[in-house]
Amino acid sequence: MNRRIKLVLDIVIGAVIPILILNNLSEEFGAVTTYIVAALVPVAWVLIDLFLITKRFNFIASYVGAFAIIRGLLAFWFVDGIQFAFKDSMGSIFTAIVFGISIIIRKPIMYYFLVQGLNPTSLEQEKSLKSLLAETKVYRSLVNGTIIVLMVHLWTGIANFSLNLRIVLANFGTPLFNQQVAQVNTITRVALAIPEFIGIGIAAVIIRRAMLFYLPEEDDQDDSESDFWDLLKLREAQRKTTGL
């Protein structure tokens, strides 16, 4: 599937449709049923994407799938007030816990996202990539990148919790509750996504700079114009020549 189409579908199915359901269908189908349907629509989309469209079962897929399952289960936890605020912030809490544990056990999760994203196509590429990621500056950048993403999600989690606590005041199972949830989602699905993307972007820049420190430069080529795998192959050739 085209990436742009996939991004549009992610936004429409993950955010726009649930908000429309919450705002418009409570009277027709009942507040509780409407809430459950709205909560499960993005979950169903993620699982359909993993099992029927993308069909790539890897680290990232496992992470996204686990998150989707947790969201699906939480949809049936019928609470309001401070408990709902906590429940709606579980995404950020889940991310913070996973990223935090990865730092504690000295296996920064950005390492696995990076390996999956670069997608080495041979054992030789995989070995060369892991050798590069084991370099001191690169490993430190992976830890720092993981910490940055962790801190951003902690901040967005606190912001999401506060917004829910202030806006979602109605009792669960009422049309007003669904409208207030939709109101919060309208804010958080856009406003809180921006700092999360910025955090990932900053982490990516830090990691990229650390990697380039250990990669050779091609003659008459800027770093941005050189193919990463070509540079990595050249690095391995130089290491063999120098015996390092």
RAZI-V495048 format. One record per run of one state. SS is the DSSP state (H for helix, E for strand, C for the rest). FROM is the first residue (numbers start at 1). TO is the last residue. Records with the same first field share a line. If there is no record, write none. Layout:
SS: FROM-TO + FROM-TO
//
This chain:
C: 1-2 + 25-25 + 30-30 + 55-58 + 75-80 + 89-89 + 105-108 + 119-122 + 134-135 + 168-174 + 214-222 + 226-227 + 243-244
H: 3-24 + 26-29 + 31-54 + 59-74 + 81-88 + 90-104 + 109-118 + 123-133 + 136-167 + 175-213 + 223-225 + 228-242
//
